[in-house]
Amino acid sequence: MNYIIDANLSPQVVVALQAAGHDASHVGDHGLLTATDDEIFDWATENGSVVVTADSDFAMLLATRRTNTPSVVLLRDVADQPPAVHAILLIANLKTVEPDLADGAIVSLSPTRLRIRALPIE
């Protein structure tokens, strides 16, 4: 599974995910550092990537477009935490949720909660 990490998360998260064996890149690696959420959303759809973000706007895009791609992992309640915490949270949970992400899902992930919602959002 391929993950694209949004601009609101550090490229250090990519390094940690890659070290843990995940296929991950940062939006900056694809010339999308200043792209709109719509542009990142479209890029992820075209490239079969899962968007990893701390931006709830991607959930709104999924609801508005009523689509089942791209899947999104939304990190919540970690904005004030360093990139290492983001990486640890992702690495601890991605294997568990990958089947859901492959089918089309939005995963809301916080230090105390994991919620999975199948796509499309009705």
Backbone as XML, in Angstrom:
<?xml version="1.0"?>
<chain id="A" units="angstrom">
  <residue number="1" name="MET">
    <atom name="N" x="0.854" y="-1.174" z="0.000"/>
    <atom name="CA" x="0.000" y="0.000" z="0.000"/>
    <atom name="C" x="0.897" y="1.233" z="0.000"/>
  </residue>
  <residue number="2" name="ASN">
    <atom name="N" x="0.505" y="2.204" z="-0.793"/>
    <atom name="CA" x="1.284" y="3.436" z="-0.941"/>
    <atom name="C" x="0.606" y="4.555" z="-0.157"/>
  </residue>
  <residue number="3" name="TYR">
    <atom name="N" x="1.411" y="5.263" z="0.640"/>
    <atom name="CA" x="0.908" y="6.371" z="1.456"/>
    <atom name="C" x="1.545" y="7.674" z="1.002"/>
  </residue>
  <residue number="4" name="ILE">
    <atom name="N" x="0.724" y="8.713" z="0.855"/>
    <atom name="CA" x="1.244" y="10.051" z="0.603"/>
    <atom name="C" x="0.937" y="10.894" z="1.842"/>
  </residue>
  <residue number="5" name="ILE">
    <atom name="N" x="1.983" y="11.471" z="2.386"/>
    <atom name="CA" x="1.881" y="12.227" z="3.628"/>
    <atom name="C" x="1.651" y="13.695" z="3.291"/>
  </residue>
  <residue number="6" name="ASP">
    <atom name="N" x="0.603" y="14.254" z="3.855"/>
    <atom name="CA" x="0.193" y="15.631" z="3.585"/>
    <atom name="C" x="1.216" y="16.632" z="4.140"/>
  </residue>
  <residue number="7" name="ALA">
    <atom name="N" x="1.147" y="17.850" z="3.637"/>
    <atom name="CA" x="2.084" y="18.912" z="4.015"/>
    <atom name="C" x="2.003" y="19.290" z="5.484"/>
  </residue>
  <residue number="8" name="ASN">
    <atom name="N" x="0.888" y="18.998" z="6.134"/>
    <atom name="CA" x="0.769" y="19.357" z="7.542"/>
    <atom name="C" x="1.478" y="18.363" z="8.457"/>
  </residue>
  <residue number="9" name="LEU">
    <atom name="N" x="2.090" y="17.345" z="7.875"/>
    <atom name="CA" x="2.903" y="16.386" z="8.617"/>
    <atom name="C" x="4.330" y="16.444" z="8.087"/>
  </residue>
  <residue number="10" name="SER">
    <atom name="N" x="5.258" y="16.169" z="8.945"/>
    <atom name="CA" x="6.674" y="16.295" z="8.617"/>
    <atom name="C" x="7.162" y="15.186" z="7.673"/>
  </residue>
  <residue number="11" name="PRO">
    <atom name="N" x="8.108" y="15.521" z="6.805"/>
    <atom name="CA" x="8.768" y="14.478" z="6.006"/>
    <atom name="C" x="9.461" y="13.430" z="6.880"/>
  </residue>
  <residue number="12" name="GLN">
    <atom name="N" x="9.732" y="13.760" z="8.135"/>
    <atom name="CA" x="10.311" y="12.779" z="9.056"/>
    <atom name="C" x="9.383" y="11.584" z="9.259"/>
  </residue>
  <residue number="13" name="VAL">
    <atom name="N" x="8.093" y="11.811" z="9.131"/>
    <atom name="CA" x="7.124" y="10.714" z="9.232"/>
    <atom name="C" x="7.349" y="9.731" z="8.085"/>
  </residue>
  <residue number="14" name="VAL">
    <atom name="N" x="7.634" y="10.250" z="6.913"/>
    <atom name="CA" x="7.909" y="9.397" z="5.747"/>
    <atom name="C" x="9.123" y="8.511" z="6.019"/>
  </residue>
  <residue number="15" name="VAL">
    <atom name="N" x="10.181" y="9.104" z="6.525"/>
    <atom name="CA" x="11.408" y="8.357" z="6.809"/>
    <atom name="C" x="11.120" y="7.209" z="7.776"/>
  </residue>
  <residue number="16" name="ALA">
    <atom name="N" x="10.356" y="7.494" z="8.819"/>
    <atom name="CA" x="10.022" y="6.462" z="9.807"/>
    <atom name="C" x="9.145" y="5.371" z="9.201"/>
  </residue>
  <residue number="17" name="LEU">
    <atom name="N" x="8.163" y="5.762" z="8.386"/>
    <atom name="CA" x="7.306" y="4.764" z="7.742"/>
    <atom name="C" x="8.114" y="3.881" z="6.801"/>
  </residue>
  <residue number="18" name="GLN">
    <atom name="N" x="8.995" y="4.491" z="6.027"/>
    <atom name="CA" x="9.836" y="3.719" z="5.119"/>
    <atom name="C" x="10.727" y="2.752" z="5.892"/>
  </residue>
  <residue number="19" name="ALA">
    <atom name="N" x="11.299" y="3.202" z="6.996"/>
    <atom name="CA" x="12.154" y="2.341" z="7.812"/>
    <atom name="C" x="11.376" y="1.154" z="8.375"/>
  </residue>
  <residue number="20" name="ALA">
    <atom name="N" x="10.065" y="1.340" z="8.568"/>
    <atom name="CA" x="9.208" y="0.268" z="9.072"/>
    <atom name="C" x="8.665" y="-0.608" z="7.941"/>
  </residue>
  <residue number="21" name="GLY">
    <atom name="N" x="9.090" y="-0.332" z="6.703"/>
    <atom name="CA" x="8.703" y="-1.173" z="5.570"/>
    <atom name="C" x="7.499" y="-0.713" z="4.784"/>
  </residue>
  <residue number="22" name="HIS">
    <atom name="N" x="7.036" y="0.497" z="5.038"/>
    <atom name="CA" x="5.877" y="1.022" z="4.312"/>
    <atom name="C" x="6.337" y="1.820" z="3.093"/>
  </residue>
  <residue number="23" name="ASP">
    <atom name="N" x="5.533" y="1.803" z="2.052"/>
    <atom name="CA" x="5.770" y="2.603" z="0.847"/>
    <atom name="C" x="5.140" y="3.969" z="1.097"/>
  </residue>
  <residue number="24" name="ALA">
    <atom name="N" x="5.977" y="4.953" z="1.360"/>
    <atom name="CA" x="5.466" y="6.276" z="1.726"/>
    <atom name="C" x="6.295" y="7.368" z="1.072"/>
  </residue>
  <residue number="25" name="SER">
    <atom name="N" x="5.611" y="8.472" z="0.778"/>
    <atom name="CA" x="6.276" y="9.659" z="0.251"/>
    <atom name="C" x="5.544" y="10.879" z="0.793"/>
  </residue>
  <residue number="26" name="HIS">
    <atom name="N" x="6.194" y="12.020" z="0.686"/>
    <atom name="CA" x="5.625" y="13.280" z="1.163"/>
    <atom name="C" x="5.106" y="14.055" z="-0.042"/>
  </residue>
  <residue number="27" name="VAL">
    <atom name="N" x="4.094" y="14.875" z="0.150"/>
    <atom name="CA" x="3.568" y="15.670" z="-0.955"/>
    <atom name="C" x="4.670" y="16.472" z="-1.635"/>
  </residue>
  <residue number="28" name="GLY">
    <atom name="N" x="5.648" y="16.915" z="-0.855"/>
    <atom name="CA" x="6.765" y="17.677" z="-1.406"/>
    <atom name="C" x="7.596" y="16.877" z="-2.393"/>
  </residue>
  <residue number="29" name="ASP">
    <atom name="N" x="7.605" y="15.557" z="-2.252"/>
    <atom name="CA" x="8.340" y="14.693" z="-3.182"/>
    <atom name="C" x="7.717" y="14.696" z="-4.577"/>
  </residue>
  <residue number="30" name="HIS">
    <atom name="N" x="6.484" y="15.149" z="-4.673"/>
    <atom name="CA" x="5.737" y="15.108" z="-5.932"/>
    <atom name="C" x="5.361" y="16.497" z="-6.439"/>
  </residue>
  <residue number="31" name="GLY">
    <atom name="N" x="6.017" y="17.516" z="-5.901"/>
    <atom name="CA" x="5.716" y="18.878" z="-6.316"/>
    <atom name="C" x="4.370" y="19.373" z="-5.837"/>
  </residue>
  <residue number="32" name="LEU">
    <atom name="N" x="3.864" y="18.794" z="-4.759"/>
    <atom name="CA" x="2.527" y="19.142" z="-4.258"/>
    <atom name="C" x="2.556" y="19.865" z="-2.912"/>
  </residue>
  <residue number="33" name="LEU">
    <atom name="N" x="3.714" y="20.388" z="-2.540"/>
    <atom name="CA" x="3.848" y="21.006" z="-1.221"/>
    <atom name="C" x="2.871" y="22.167" z="-1.020"/>
  </residue>
  <residue number="34" name="THR">
    <atom name="N" x="2.618" y="22.927" z="-2.066"/>
    <atom name="CA" x="1.685" y="24.054" z="-1.962"/>
    <atom name="C" x="0.367" y="23.778" z="-2.686"/>
  </residue>
  <residue number="35" name="ALA">
    <atom name="N" x="0.138" y="22.518" z="-3.016"/>
    <atom name="CA" x="-1.085" y="22.148" z="-3.735"/>
    <atom name="C" x="-2.307" y="22.281" z="-2.829"/>
  </residue>
  <residue number="36" name="THR">
    <atom name="N" x="-3.450" y="22.463" z="-3.449"/>
    <atom name="CA" x="-4.700" y="22.490" z="-2.698"/>
    <atom name="C" x="-5.062" y="21.070" z="-2.272"/>
  </residue>
  <residue number="37" name="ASP">
    <atom name="N" x="-5.965" y="20.967" z="-1.321"/>
    <atom name="CA" x="-6.436" y="19.647" z="-0.909"/>
    <atom name="C" x="-7.059" y="18.906" z="-2.089"/>
  </residue>
  <residue number="38" name="ASP">
    <atom name="N" x="-7.790" y="19.619" z="-2.927"/>
    <atom name="CA" x="-8.396" y="19.009" z="-4.116"/>
    <atom name="C" x="-7.328" y="18.406" z="-5.023"/>
  </residue>
  <residue number="39" name="GLU">
    <atom name="N" x="-6.237" y="19.132" z="-5.230"/>
    <atom name="CA" x="-5.162" y="18.642" z="-6.097"/>
    <atom name="C" x="-4.487" y="17.407" z="-5.500"/>
  </residue>
  <residue number="40" name="ILE">
    <atom name="N" x="-4.261" y="17.416" z="-4.199"/>
    <atom name="CA" x="-3.668" y="16.254" z="-3.535"/>
    <atom name="C" x="-4.631" y="15.075" z="-3.592"/>
  </residue>
  <residue number="41" name="PHE">
    <atom name="N" x="-5.887" y="15.332" z="-3.369"/>
    <atom name="CA" x="-6.938" y="14.317" z="-3.437"/>
    <atom name="C" x="-6.937" y="13.663" z="-4.818"/>
  </residue>
  <residue number="42" name="ASP">
    <atom name="N" x="-6.918" y="14.478" z="-5.859"/>
    <atom name="CA" x="-6.921" y="13.956" z="-7.231"/>
    <atom name="C" x="-5.648" y="13.178" z="-7.531"/>
  </residue>
  <residue number="43" name="TRP">
    <atom name="N" x="-4.501" y="13.682" z="-7.080"/>
    <atom name="CA" x="-3.234" y="12.992" z="-7.301"/>
    <atom name="C" x="-3.264" y="11.617" z="-6.635"/>
  </residue>
  <residue number="44" name="ALA">
    <atom name="N" x="-3.740" y="11.570" z="-5.392"/>
    <atom name="CA" x="-3.810" y="10.305" z="-4.662"/>
    <atom name="C" x="-4.730" y="9.312" z="-5.368"/>
  </residue>
  <residue number="45" name="THR">
    <atom name="N" x="-5.842" y="9.787" z="-5.879"/>
    <atom name="CA" x="-6.763" y="8.918" z="-6.610"/>
    <atom name="C" x="-6.091" y="8.358" z="-7.857"/>
  </residue>
  <residue number="46" name="GLU">
    <atom name="N" x="-5.458" y="9.219" z="-8.630"/>
    <atom name="CA" x="-4.808" y="8.804" z="-9.879"/>
    <atom name="C" x="-3.648" y="7.843" z="-9.634"/>
  </residue>
  <residue number="47" name="ASN">
    <atom name="N" x="-2.991" y="7.955" z="-8.492"/>
    <atom name="CA" x="-1.805" y="7.156" z="-8.203"/>
    <atom name="C" x="-2.050" y="6.021" z="-7.218"/>
  </residue>
  <residue number="48" name="GLY">
    <atom name="N" x="-3.292" y="5.814" z="-6.840"/>
    <atom name="CA" x="-3.623" y="4.718" z="-5.942"/>
    <atom name="C" x="-3.015" y="4.851" z="-4.554"/>
  </residue>
  <residue number="49" name="SER">
    <atom name="N" x="-2.904" y="6.073" z="-4.078"/>
    <atom name="CA" x="-2.279" y="6.330" z="-2.773"/>
    <atom name="C" x="-3.329" y="6.593" z="-1.699"/>
  </residue>
  <residue number="50" name="VAL">
    <atom name="N" x="-2.951" y="6.294" z="-0.481"/>
    <atom name="CA" x="-3.744" y="6.636" z="0.691"/>
    <atom name="C" x="-3.194" y="7.948" z="1.235"/>
  </residue>
  <residue number="51" name="VAL">
    <atom name="N" x="-4.058" y="8.906" z="1.485"/>
    <atom name="CA" x="-3.650" y="10.193" z="2.035"/>
    <atom name="C" x="-3.565" y="10.076" z="3.553"/>
  </residue>
  <residue number="52" name="VAL">
    <atom name="N" x="-2.429" y="10.470" z="4.103"/>
    <atom name="CA" x="-2.253" y="10.540" z="5.551"/>
    <atom name="C" x="-2.144" y="12.014" z="5.897"/>
  </residue>
  <residue number="53" name="THR">
    <atom name="N" x="-3.032" y="12.479" z="6.769"/>
    <atom name="CA" x="-3.149" y="13.908" z="7.019"/>
    <atom name="C" x="-3.599" y="14.184" z="8.447"/>
  </residue>
  <residue number="54" name="ALA">
    <atom name="N" x="-3.447" y="15.416" z="8.860"/>
    <atom name="CA" x="-4.036" y="15.896" z="10.112"/>
    <atom name="C" x="-5.115" y="16.935" z="9.792"/>
  </residue>
  <residue number="55" name="ASP">
    <atom name="N" x="-5.514" y="16.989" z="8.538"/>
    <atom name="CA" x="-6.453" y="17.984" z="8.019"/>
    <atom name="C" x="-7.817" y="17.335" z="7.774"/>
  </residue>
  <residue number="56" name="SER">
    <atom name="N" x="-8.807" y="17.733" z="8.526"/>
    <atom name="CA" x="-10.139" y="17.136" z="8.394"/>
    <atom name="C" x="-10.843" y="17.520" z="7.097"/>
  </residue>
  <residue number="57" name="ASP">
    <atom name="N" x="-10.261" y="18.429" z="6.326"/>
    <atom name="CA" x="-10.874" y="18.801" z="5.047"/>
    <atom name="C" x="-10.961" y="17.624" z="4.079"/>
  </residue>
  <residue number="58" name="PHE">
    <atom name="N" x="-10.072" y="16.649" z="4.205"/>
    <atom name="CA" x="-10.124" y="15.497" z="3.312"/>
    <atom name="C" x="-11.380" y="14.664" z="3.549"/>
  </residue>
  <residue number="59" name="ALA">
    <atom name="N" x="-11.836" y="14.590" z="4.784"/>
    <atom name="CA" x="-13.091" y="13.897" z="5.075"/>
    <atom name="C" x="-14.251" y="14.609" z="4.397"/>
  </residue>
  <residue number="60" name="MET">
    <atom name="N" x="-14.214" y="15.929" z="4.401"/>
    <atom name="CA" x="-15.257" y="16.705" z="3.730"/>
    <atom name="C" x="-15.233" y="16.459" z="2.222"/>
  </residue>
  <residue number="61" name="LEU">
    <atom name="N" x="-14.035" y="16.391" z="1.643"/>
    <atom name="CA" x="-13.928" y="16.107" z="0.212"/>
    <atom name="C" x="-14.528" y="14.738" z="-0.119"/>
  </residue>
  <residue number="62" name="LEU">
    <atom name="N" x="-14.240" y="13.757" z="0.724"/>
    <atom name="CA" x="-14.797" y="12.421" z="0.497"/>
    <atom name="C" x="-16.321" y="12.458" z="0.562"/>
  </residue>
  <residue number="63" name="ALA">
    <atom name="N" x="-16.857" y="13.177" z="1.515"/>
    <atom name="CA" x="-18.312" y="13.272" z="1.662"/>
    <atom name="C" x="-18.940" y="14.014" z="0.494"/>
  </residue>
  <residue number="64" name="THR">
    <atom name="N" x="-18.304" y="15.103" z="0.091"/>
    <atom name="CA" x="-18.839" y="15.915" z="-1.005"/>
    <atom name="C" x="-18.803" y="15.164" z="-2.329"/>
  </residue>
  <residue number="65" name="ARG">
    <atom name="N" x="-17.714" y="14.488" z="-2.578"/>
    <atom name="CA" x="-17.552" y="13.786" z="-3.855"/>
    <atom name="C" x="-18.233" y="12.424" z="-3.887"/>
  </residue>
  <residue number="66" name="ARG">
    <atom name="N" x="-18.570" y="11.902" z="-2.720"/>
    <atom name="CA" x="-19.226" y="10.592" z="-2.615"/>
    <atom name="C" x="-18.474" y="9.512" z="-3.395"/>
  </residue>
  <residue number="67" name="THR">
    <atom name="N" x="-17.187" y="9.458" z="-3.132"/>
    <atom name="CA" x="-16.323" y="8.516" z="-3.814"/>
    <atom name="C" x="-15.718" y="7.541" z="-2.815"/>
  </residue>
  <residue number="68" name="ASN">
    <atom name="N" x="-15.190" y="6.441" z="-3.317"/>
    <atom name="CA" x="-14.550" y="5.485" z="-2.411"/>
    <atom name="C" x="-13.026" y="5.520" z="-2.518"/>
  </residue>
  <residue number="69" name="THR">
    <atom name="N" x="-12.513" y="6.500" z="-3.235"/>
    <atom name="CA" x="-11.061" y="6.702" z="-3.301"/>
    <atom name="C" x="-10.771" y="8.190" z="-3.285"/>
  </residue>
  <residue number="70" name="PRO">
    <atom name="N" x="-9.661" y="8.603" z="-2.764"/>
    <atom name="CA" x="-8.663" y="7.779" z="-2.094"/>
    <atom name="C" x="-9.071" y="7.519" z="-0.648"/>
  </residue>
  <residue number="71" name="SER">
    <atom name="N" x="-8.526" y="6.453" z="-0.090"/>
    <atom name="CA" x="-8.688" y="6.248" z="1.343"/>
    <atom name="C" x="-7.868" y="7.308" z="2.066"/>
  </residue>
  <residue number="72" name="VAL">
    <atom name="N" x="-8.272" y="7.599" z="3.290"/>
    <atom name="CA" x="-7.625" y="8.656" z="4.068"/>
    <atom name="C" x="-7.380" y="8.155" z="5.492"/>
  </residue>
  <residue number="73" name="VAL">
    <atom name="N" x="-6.195" y="8.449" z="6.014"/>
    <atom name="CA" x="-5.900" y="8.257" z="7.431"/>
    <atom name="C" x="-5.801" y="9.648" z="8.031"/>
  </residue>
  <residue number="74" name="LEU">
    <atom name="N" x="-6.691" y="9.939" z="8.958"/>
    <atom name="CA" x="-6.755" y="11.246" z="9.599"/>
    <atom name="C" x="-6.212" y="11.140" z="11.013"/>
  </residue>
  <residue number="75" name="LEU">
    <atom name="N" x="-5.078" y="11.785" z="11.240"/>
    <atom name="CA" x="-4.505" y="11.839" z="12.587"/>
    <atom name="C" x="-5.201" y="12.933" z="13.373"/>
  </residue>
  <residue number="76" name="ARG">
    <atom name="N" x="-5.667" y="12.577" z="14.558"/>
    <atom name="CA" x="-6.415" y="13.526" z="15.388"/>
    <atom name="C" x="-5.755" y="13.654" z="16.754"/>
  </residue>
  <residue number="77" name="ASP">
    <atom name="N" x="-5.900" y="14.826" z="17.327"/>
    <atom name="CA" x="-5.425" y="15.103" z="18.681"/>
    <atom name="C" x="-3.909" y="14.916" z="18.833"/>
  </residue>
  <residue number="78" name="VAL">
    <atom name="N" x="-3.165" y="15.186" z="17.763"/>
    <atom name="CA" x="-1.704" y="15.057" z="17.827"/>
    <atom name="C" x="-0.991" y="16.281" z="17.262"/>
  </residue>
  <residue number="79" name="ALA">
    <atom name="N" x="-1.718" y="17.342" z="16.999"/>
    <atom name="CA" x="-1.132" y="18.526" z="16.356"/>
    <atom name="C" x="0.032" y="19.101" z="17.146"/>
  </residue>
  <residue number="80" name="ASP">
    <atom name="N" x="-0.019" y="19.005" z="18.452"/>
    <atom name="CA" x="1.045" y="19.569" z="19.275"/>
    <atom name="C" x="2.166" y="18.565" z="19.573"/>
  </residue>
  <residue number="81" name="GLN">
    <atom name="N" x="2.071" y="17.389" z="18.963"/>
    <atom name="CA" x="3.069" y="16.340" z="19.190"/>
    <atom name="C" x="4.145" y="16.365" z="18.103"/>
  </residue>
  <residue number="82" name="PRO">
    <atom name="N" x="5.361" y="15.900" z="18.412"/>
    <atom name="CA" x="6.433" y="15.876" z="17.415"/>
    <atom name="C" x="6.212" y="14.774" z="16.371"/>
  </residue>
  <residue number="83" name="PRO">
    <atom name="N" x="6.907" y="14.879" z="15.233"/>
    <atom name="CA" x="6.754" y="13.889" z="14.165"/>
    <atom name="C" x="6.987" y="12.448" z="14.620"/>
  </residue>
  <residue number="84" name="ALA">
    <atom name="N" x="7.858" y="12.244" z="15.570"/>
    <atom name="CA" x="8.108" y="10.876" z="16.049"/>
    <atom name="C" x="6.847" y="10.249" z="16.628"/>
  </residue>
  <residue number="85" name="VAL">
    <atom name="N" x="6.035" y="11.036" z="17.299"/>
    <atom name="CA" x="4.774" y="10.536" z="17.865"/>
    <atom name="C" x="3.808" y="10.183" z="16.742"/>
  </residue>
  <residue number="86" name="HIS">
    <atom name="N" x="3.750" y="11.016" z="15.728"/>
    <atom name="CA" x="2.886" y="10.731" z="14.570"/>
    <atom name="C" x="3.296" y="9.402" z="13.944"/>
  </residue>
  <residue number="87" name="ALA">
    <atom name="N" x="4.598" y="9.231" z="13.749"/>
    <atom name="CA" x="5.112" y="8.017" z="13.121"/>
    <atom name="C" x="4.809" y="6.784" z="13.961"/>
  </residue>
  <residue number="88" name="ILE">
    <atom name="N" x="5.024" y="6.872" z="15.254"/>
    <atom name="CA" x="4.758" y="5.734" z="16.142"/>
    <atom name="C" x="3.288" y="5.338" z="16.080"/>
  </residue>
  <residue number="89" name="LEU">
    <atom name="N" x="2.413" y="6.319" z="16.103"/>
    <atom name="CA" x="0.972" y="6.062" z="16.041"/>
    <atom name="C" x="0.599" y="5.370" z="14.731"/>
  </residue>
  <residue number="90" name="LEU">
    <atom name="N" x="1.149" y="5.857" z="13.641"/>
    <atom name="CA" x="0.863" y="5.245" z="12.337"/>
    <atom name="C" x="1.423" y="3.830" z="12.248"/>
  </residue>
  <residue number="91" name="ILE">
    <atom name="N" x="2.677" y="3.663" z="12.600"/>
    <atom name="CA" x="3.316" y="2.349" z="12.492"/>
    <atom name="C" x="2.588" y="1.314" z="13.354"/>
  </residue>
  <residue number="92" name="ALA">
    <atom name="N" x="2.108" y="1.722" z="14.502"/>
    <atom name="CA" x="1.406" y="0.809" z="15.398"/>
    <atom name="C" x="0.044" y="0.371" z="14.864"/>
  </residue>
  <residue number="93" name="ASN">
    <atom name="N" x="-0.511" y="1.135" z="13.925"/>
    <atom name="CA" x="-1.891" y="0.860" z="13.495"/>
    <atom name="C" x="-2.085" y="0.552" z="12.019"/>
  </residue>
  <residue number="94" name="LEU">
    <atom name="N" x="-1.159" y="0.901" z="11.159"/>
    <atom name="CA" x="-1.400" y="0.754" z="9.720"/>
    <atom name="C" x="-1.664" y="-0.686" z="9.295"/>
  </residue>
  <residue number="95" name="LYS">
    <atom name="N" x="-0.908" y="-1.627" z="9.768"/>
    <atom name="CA" x="-1.125" y="-3.028" z="9.367"/>
    <atom name="C" x="-2.542" y="-3.481" z="9.707"/>
  </residue>
  <residue number="96" name="THR">
    <atom name="N" x="-3.056" y="-3.023" z="10.830"/>
    <atom name="CA" x="-4.408" y="-3.394" z="11.252"/>
    <atom name="C" x="-5.472" y="-2.856" z="10.307"/>
  </residue>
  <residue number="97" name="VAL">
    <atom name="N" x="-5.272" y="-1.632" z="9.823"/>
    <atom name="CA" x="-6.317" y="-0.985" z="9.024"/>
    <atom name="C" x="-6.101" y="-1.112" z="7.513"/>
  </residue>
  <residue number="98" name="GLU">
    <atom name="N" x="-4.984" y="-1.680" z="7.082"/>
    <atom name="CA" x="-4.722" y="-1.761" z="5.645"/>
    <atom name="C" x="-5.813" y="-2.491" z="4.858"/>
  </residue>
  <residue number="99" name="PRO">
    <atom name="N" x="-6.403" y="-3.584" z="5.366"/>
    <atom name="CA" x="-7.501" y="-4.200" z="4.601"/>
    <atom name="C" x="-8.673" y="-3.234" z="4.372"/>
  </residue>
  <residue number="100" name="ASP">
    <atom name="N" x="-8.989" y="-2.443" z="5.382"/>
    <atom name="CA" x="-10.070" y="-1.456" z="5.246"/>
    <atom name="C" x="-9.688" y="-0.371" z="4.248"/>
  </residue>
  <residue number="101" name="LEU">
    <atom name="N" x="-8.445" y="0.095" z="4.326"/>
    <atom name="CA" x="-7.980" y="1.125" z="3.401"/>
    <atom name="C" x="-8.000" y="0.611" z="1.965"/>
  </residue>
  <residue number="102" name="ALA">
    <atom name="N" x="-7.665" y="-0.647" z="1.781"/>
    <atom name="CA" x="-7.673" y="-1.238" z="0.439"/>
    <atom name="C" x="-9.087" y="-1.281" z="-0.140"/>
  </residue>
  <residue number="103" name="ASP">
    <atom name="N" x="-10.078" y="-1.436" z="0.722"/>
    <atom name="CA" x="-11.480" y="-1.471" z="0.275"/>
    <atom name="C" x="-12.091" y="-0.087" z="0.125"/>
  </residue>
  <residue number="104" name="GLY">
    <atom name="N" x="-11.426" y="0.930" z="0.649"/>
    <atom name="CA" x="-11.941" y="2.295" z="0.627"/>
    <atom name="C" x="-12.478" y="2.670" z="1.988"/>
  </residue>
  <residue number="105" name="ALA">
    <atom name="N" x="-11.706" y="3.474" z="2.727"/>
    <atom name="CA" x="-12.117" y="3.846" z="4.082"/>
    <atom name="C" x="-11.462" y="5.153" z="4.494"/>
  </residue>
  <residue number="106" name="ILE">
    <atom name="N" x="-12.081" y="5.767" z="5.483"/>
    <atom name="CA" x="-11.434" y="6.858" z="6.184"/>
    <atom name="C" x="-11.181" y="6.345" z="7.596"/>
  </residue>
  <residue number="107" name="VAL">
    <atom name="N" x="-9.934" y="6.415" z="8.004"/>
    <atom name="CA" x="-9.525" y="5.943" z="9.317"/>
    <atom name="C" x="-9.173" y="7.160" z="10.154"/>
  </residue>
  <residue number="108" name="SER">
    <atom name="N" x="-9.851" y="7.296" z="11.258"/>
    <atom name="CA" x="-9.571" y="8.373" z="12.203"/>
    <atom name="C" x="-8.755" y="7.760" z="13.331"/>
  </residue>
  <residue number="109" name="LEU">
    <atom name="N" x="-7.566" y="8.303" z="13.531"/>
    <atom name="CA" x="-6.609" y="7.698" z="14.439"/>
    <atom name="C" x="-6.100" y="8.732" z="15.429"/>
  </residue>
  <residue number="110" name="SER">
    <atom name="N" x="-6.251" y="8.440" z="16.701"/>
    <atom name="CA" x="-5.718" y="9.298" z="17.755"/>
    <atom name="C" x="-4.994" y="8.403" z="18.755"/>
  </residue>
  <residue number="111" name="PRO">
    <atom name="N" x="-4.304" y="8.985" z="19.713"/>
    <atom name="CA" x="-3.621" y="8.150" z="20.700"/>
    <atom name="C" x="-4.564" y="7.268" z="21.521"/>
  </residue>
  <residue number="112" name="THR">
    <atom name="N" x="-5.831" y="7.616" z="21.569"/>
    <atom name="CA" x="-6.770" y="6.850" z="22.400"/>
    <atom name="C" x="-7.903" y="6.193" z="21.627"/>
  </residue>
  <residue number="113" name="ARG">
    <atom name="N" x="-7.944" y="6.409" z="20.304"/>
    <atom name="CA" x="-9.108" y="5.918" z="19.563"/>
    <atom name="C" x="-8.756" y="5.601" z="18.120"/>
  </residue>
  <residue number="114" name="LEU">
    <atom name="N" x="-9.395" y="4.557" z="17.619"/>
    <atom name="CA" x="-9.299" y="4.173" z="16.216"/>
    <atom name="C" x="-10.715" y="3.987" z="15.707"/>
  </residue>
  <residue number="115" name="ARG">
    <atom name="N" x="-11.042" y="4.709" z="14.644"/>
    <atom name="CA" x="-12.380" y="4.609" z="14.062"/>
    <atom name="C" x="-12.229" y="4.418" z="12.566"/>
  </residue>
  <residue number="116" name="ILE">
    <atom name="N" x="-12.975" y="3.473" z="12.016"/>
    <atom name="CA" x="-12.921" y="3.168" z="10.589"/>
    <atom name="C" x="-14.311" y="3.353" z="10.003"/>
  </residue>
  <residue number="117" name="ARG">
    <atom name="N" x="-14.369" y="4.105" z="8.915"/>
    <atom name="CA" x="-15.643" y="4.315" z="8.223"/>
    <atom name="C" x="-15.467" y="3.952" z="6.767"/>
  </residue>
  <residue number="118" name="ALA">
    <atom name="N" x="-16.275" y="3.038" z="6.287"/>
    <atom name="CA" x="-16.192" y="2.604" z="4.903"/>
    <atom name="C" x="-16.621" y="3.728" z="3.975"/>
  </residue>
  <residue number="119" name="LEU">
    <atom name="N" x="-16.031" y="3.728" z="2.797"/>
    <atom name="CA" x="-16.382" y="4.691" z="1.763"/>
    <atom name="C" x="-17.275" y="4.020" z="0.725"/>
  </residue>
  <residue number="120" name="PRO">
    <atom name="N" x="-18.103" y="4.760" z="0.044"/>
    <atom name="CA" x="-18.281" y="6.203" z="0.132"/>
    <atom name="C" x="-19.110" y="6.610" z="1.350"/>
  </residue>
  <residue number="121" name="ILE">
    <atom name="N" x="-18.908" y="7.849" z="1.773"/>
    <atom name="CA" x="-19.675" y="8.412" z="2.876"/>
    <atom name="C" x="-21.026" y="8.841" z="2.320"/>
  </residue>
  <residue number="122" name="GLU">
    <atom name="N" x="-22.063" y="8.339" z="2.904"/>
    <atom name="CA" x="-23.421" y="8.668" z="2.432"/>
    <atom name="C" x="-23.984" y="9.835" z="3.204"/>
  </residue>
</chain>
